[in-house]
């Protein structure tokens, strides 16, 4: 079996087990980012960087296809893009809260659980990367927090 055939088999198995489809991923991505764009904490972070939302949404559909279905559609460097952002643990917690709400609204429970489990790992990894980019090495269980003035707490 070739690598491409193995990937197709894995994707098919995940789709069968969870019910996740590319159409569901698109509904989730669009529903989630609608929440983000109206959120007082997260909207300013995104609005300062994204002028044309459609390419970003398409990229996020490819990202979540790769994460949820192992499709290999996404080819990017999310850590590099997130490291300079002015975010901390509170932002990642809010991101997860909105993502979980969107997943539970849009997806059946098995699919929502699949997405949320991966979102939790992604948020933890990105938080570690953002902290590291600020010169902070987090101990296990420690969270990255910025002070009101932008420094670390």
C-alpha positions as CSV (number, residue, x, y, z in Angstrom):
1,X,0.0,0.0,0.0
2,X,1.4,3.4,-1.0
3,X,1.5,6.4,1.4
4,X,-1.4,8.0,-0.4
5,X,-3.4,4.8,-0.2
6,X,-2.7,4.6,3.6
7,X,-3.7,8.2,4.1
8,X,-7.0,7.6,2.1
9,X,-7.7,4.5,4.3
10,X,-7.0,6.4,7.5
11,X,-9.2,9.3,6.3
12,X,-12.0,6.9,5.3
13,X,-11.9,5.1,8.7
14,X,-12.1,8.4,10.6
15,X,-15.0,9.6,8.5
16,X,-16.8,6.3,9.1
17,X,-16.2,6.4,12.8
18,X,-17.0,10.0,13.4
19,X,-19.2,11.1,10.6
20,X,-16.9,14.0,9.9
21,X,-17.0,15.3,6.3
22,X,-15.4,18.2,4.5
23,X,-18.8,19.9,4.4
24,X,-19.0,19.5,8.2
25,X,-15.5,20.9,8.6
26,X,-16.5,24.0,6.6
27,X,-19.7,24.5,8.6
28,X,-17.6,24.2,11.8
29,X,-14.9,26.6,10.7
30,X,-17.4,29.2,9.5
31,X,-19.5,28.9,12.6
32,X,-16.5,29.1,14.9
33,X,-15.0,32.1,13.2
34,X,-18.4,33.9,13.3
35,X,-18.2,33.6,17.1
36,X,-14.5,34.7,17.1
37,X,-15.3,37.8,15.0
38,X,-17.9,39.0,17.5
39,X,-16.0,38.1,20.6
40,X,-14.6,41.1,22.6
41,X,-11.4,39.3,23.6
42,X,-10.5,37.5,20.4
43,X,-11.9,39.7,17.6
44,X,-9.3,42.4,18.0
45,X,-6.4,39.9,17.7
46,X,-7.8,38.6,14.4
47,X,-9.1,41.9,13.0
48,X,-5.6,43.5,13.4
49,X,-4.2,40.8,11.1
50,X,-6.9,39.6,8.7
51,X,-8.3,41.9,6.1
52,X,-9.8,39.4,3.7
53,X,-11.4,36.6,5.7
54,X,-12.2,34.2,2.9
55,X,-8.6,33.0,2.2
56,X,-8.2,32.6,6.0
57,X,-11.4,30.5,6.3
58,X,-10.3,28.3,3.3
59,X,-6.9,27.8,5.0
60,X,-8.6,26.9,8.3
61,X,-10.8,24.4,6.4
62,X,-7.7,22.8,5.0
63,X,-6.0,22.9,8.5
64,X,-9.0,21.2,10.2
65,X,-9.3,18.7,7.4
66,X,-5.6,17.7,8.0
67,X,-6.1,17.7,11.8
68,X,-9.5,15.9,12.0
69,X,-9.3,13.6,8.9
70,X,-5.5,13.3,8.4
71,X,-6.2,14.5,4.8
72,X,-2.9,16.2,4.3
73,X,-4.6,19.3,2.8
74,X,-2.9,21.9,5.0
75,X,0.7,23.0,4.3
76,X,1.6,25.8,6.6
77,X,3.4,26.7,9.8
78,X,0.8,27.5,12.5
79,X,3.4,27.8,15.3
80,X,5.3,30.5,13.4
81,X,2.2,32.5,12.7
82,X,1.0,32.3,16.4
83,X,4.3,33.0,18.2
84,X,4.3,36.8,17.8
85,X,0.6,37.2,18.7
86,X,-0.3,39.3,21.8
87,X,-2.1,36.3,23.4
88,X,-1.9,34.3,26.6
89,X,-3.7,31.5,28.5
90,X,-6.9,33.6,28.8
91,X,-7.0,33.9,25.0
92,X,-6.5,30.2,24.5
93,X,-9.1,29.4,27.1
94,X,-11.6,31.6,25.3
95,X,-10.7,30.2,21.9
96,X,-11.3,26.7,23.2
97,X,-14.6,27.8,24.8
98,X,-15.9,29.2,21.5
99,X,-14.6,26.2,19.5
100,X,-16.2,23.7,21.8
101,X,-19.5,25.6,21.6
102,X,-19.4,25.7,17.8
103,X,-18.5,22.0,17.6
104,X,-21.3,21.1,19.9
105,X,-23.8,23.2,18.0
106,X,-22.7,22.1,14.5
107,X,-21.5,18.5,14.9
108,X,-22.9,15.2,16.3
109,X,-21.4,14.3,19.6
110,X,-18.8,11.8,18.3
111,X,-17.6,14.4,15.8
112,X,-17.6,17.2,18.3
113,X,-15.6,15.2,20.7
114,X,-13.1,14.3,18.0
115,X,-12.6,18.0,17.1
116,X,-12.5,19.3,20.7
117,X,-9.9,16.7,21.7
118,X,-7.6,17.9,18.9
119,X,-8.4,21.6,19.6
120,X,-7.3,21.1,23.2
121,X,-4.0,19.7,22.1
122,X,-3.5,22.4,19.5
123,X,-4.2,25.2,22.1
124,X,-1.8,23.7,24.6
125,X,0.9,23.4,22.0
126,X,0.4,26.9,20.7
127,X,0.4,28.4,24.2
128,X,3.7,26.7,24.8
129,X,5.0,28.1,21.6
130,X,3.8,31.6,22.3
131,X,5.4,31.5,25.8
132,X,8.6,30.1,24.3
133,X,8.7,32.9,21.8
134,X,8.5,35.4,24.7
135,X,11.4,33.7,26.4
136,X,9.3,31.8,28.9
137,X,9.7,28.1,29.5
138,X,6.5,26.8,31.1
139,X,6.7,24.0,33.7
140,X,4.2,21.1,33.3
141,X,0.8,22.5,34.2
142,X,2.0,26.1,34.2
143,X,0.1,28.6,32.1
144,X,1.4,31.7,30.1
145,X,0.0,35.0,31.4
146,X,0.8,38.5,30.4
147,X,0.4,41.5,32.7
148,X,-1.8,44.4,31.8
149,X,1.2,46.3,30.5
150,X,2.2,43.5,28.1
151,X,4.9,42.1,30.3
152,X,4.8,38.7,31.9
153,X,3.2,37.9,35.2
